[in-house]
Amino acid sequence: MELTQLTEASTGARILIVASGAVDDRLAEVLAGEPQDVQIVVVAPALTSRLNYWSSDDRRSRQAAQNVIDCVLAELAALDYAARGQVGDADPLQAVADALCVFPAEKVIVASHLEARPNWLARDLVLRIRAGFQVEVVDIATNPRPAQVAA
């Protein structure tokens, strides 16, 4: 699904989830109290190694990002939330910017997997999202359930 297909005519609440890995119960805690008809879009940056970046080989990183999206969408479905997903740019901030251009969310949930979290913290991702887009940002560190690690 292309980012341009994410926008809908509905004016309901909108949440963007940017995820670096599978999620856990913390996502359910953050979504508690949100209406079931909230619009949710999940973006997973296509995180890549420097070698693959320079060689323009992003196939593995895009597939890994799609796997993240599939896991998060399954978790959201288990919570009775309908959502859509999109593989985003390798730069998480650019992935958020691209998504917010076509899906003007009121809230951004940064769900960083514990392994990716140090890199995202070093980049000040949460602070840069808050400063650049003036949206509510919720930062959660996630630790996937054992069954999700094999996915």
C-alpha positions in Angstrom: 0.0 0.0 0.0 1.3 3.4 -1.0 1.5 6.2 1.5 -0.8 8.3 -0.7 -3.5 5.6 -0.2 -3.5 6.0 3.6 -5.5 9.2 3.8 -9.2 8.8 4.3 -12.1 11.3 4.3 -13.0 10.4 7.9 -12.2 13.1 10.5 -11.9 10.7 13.4 -8.8 10.5 15.7 -5.6 9.4 14.0 -2.6 7.7 15.5 0.7 7.0 13.7 2.8 4.2 15.1 6.4 4.1 14.1 7.9 0.7 15.1 11.3 -0.8 14.9 10.2 -4.3 16.1 7.3 -6.3 17.4 5.3 -4.9 20.2 4.2 -6.1 23.6 1.5 -5.2 26.2 2.8 -1.6 26.5 1.0 -0.8 23.2 -2.3 -2.0 24.7 -1.6 0.2 27.7 -1.0 3.3 25.5 -4.1 2.6 23.4 -6.4 2.1 26.4 -9.1 4.6 26.2 -8.8 5.2 22.5 -12.1 4.6 20.6 -12.2 1.4 18.5 -12.8 3.4 15.4 -9.6 5.4 15.7 -7.6 5.4 12.5 -4.1 3.8 13.0 -1.3 3.6 10.5 1.9 1.7 11.3 5.1 2.7 9.7 8.2 0.6 10.0 11.4 2.2 8.8 13.4 0.0 6.4 16.5 0.0 8.7 19.5 -1.1 6.8 23.2 -1.6 7.3 25.7 0.9 6.0 27.0 -1.6 3.4 23.5 -2.3 2.1 22.8 1.4 2.1 25.8 2.3 0.0 25.2 -0.7 -2.4 21.5 0.4 -2.7 20.4 -3.1 -1.6 17.4 -2.6 0.6 15.5 -5.8 -0.1 16.3 -7.5 3.2 15.6 -4.3 5.2 12.3 -3.7 3.5 11.3 -7.4 4.1 12.3 -7.0 7.8 10.2 -3.8 8.0 7.2 -5.6 6.5 7.6 -8.4 9.0 7.5 -5.7 11.8 4.4 -4.2 10.3 2.7 -7.7 10.1 3.5 -8.3 13.8 2.2 -4.9 14.9 -0.9 -5.2 12.8 -1.6 -8.7 14.3 -1.2 -7.2 17.8 -3.6 -4.4 16.9 -6.1 -6.8 15.5 -6.0 -8.8 18.7 -6.8 -5.6 20.5 -9.8 -5.1 18.1 -8.2 -2.1 16.3 -8.2 -1.9 12.5 -5.0 -0.6 11.1 -2.9 -0.3 8.0 0.8 -0.4 7.5 3.6 1.0 5.3 7.3 0.4 5.0 9.0 3.7 5.5 12.3 5.4 4.7 15.5 4.0 6.3 15.7 7.2 8.3 13.0 6.9 11.0 12.5 10.7 11.2 12.0 10.8 7.4 9.6 7.9 7.6 7.5 9.8 10.2 7.6 13.0 8.0 6.5 11.1 4.9 3.6 9.4 6.8 2.5 12.6 8.4 2.3 14.4 5.0 -0.5 12.1 3.9 -1.9 10.9 7.3 -2.1 13.9 9.6 -2.1 12.1 13.0 -2.7 13.8 16.3 -0.5 11.3 18.2 2.6 9.5 17.2 3.6 6.3 19.2 7.3 5.5 18.9 7.5 1.8 19.6 11.2 1.1 19.7 12.4 -2.5 20.1 14.9 -2.8 22.9 17.7 -3.7 20.4 17.0 -0.6 18.2 16.3 1.7 21.1 19.9 2.9 21.8 20.3 4.0 18.2 16.9 5.8 18.2 17.8 7.5 21.5 21.1 8.6 20.2 19.4 10.2 17.2 17.0 12.0 19.6 14.1 10.6 17.5 11.3 11.4 20.0 12.5 14.9 20.7 13.0 15.6 17.0 9.5 14.4 16.2 8.0 16.6 18.9 10.0 19.6 17.7 9.4 19.1 14.0 5.8 18.2 13.9 4.1 19.6 17.0 2.2 16.3 17.7 1.7 14.4 20.9 4.5 11.7 21.1 4.4 8.7 23.2 7.6 6.8 23.6 7.5 3.1 24.5 10.3 0.5 24.6 9.0 -2.9 23.5 10.2 -6.4 24.2 8.4 -8.9 21.9 6.9 -12.0 23.3 8.9 -15.2 22.6 6.5 -16.4 19.9 7.0 -13.1 18.0 10.8 -13.4 17.9 10.6 -16.3 15.5 8.4 -14.4 13.1 
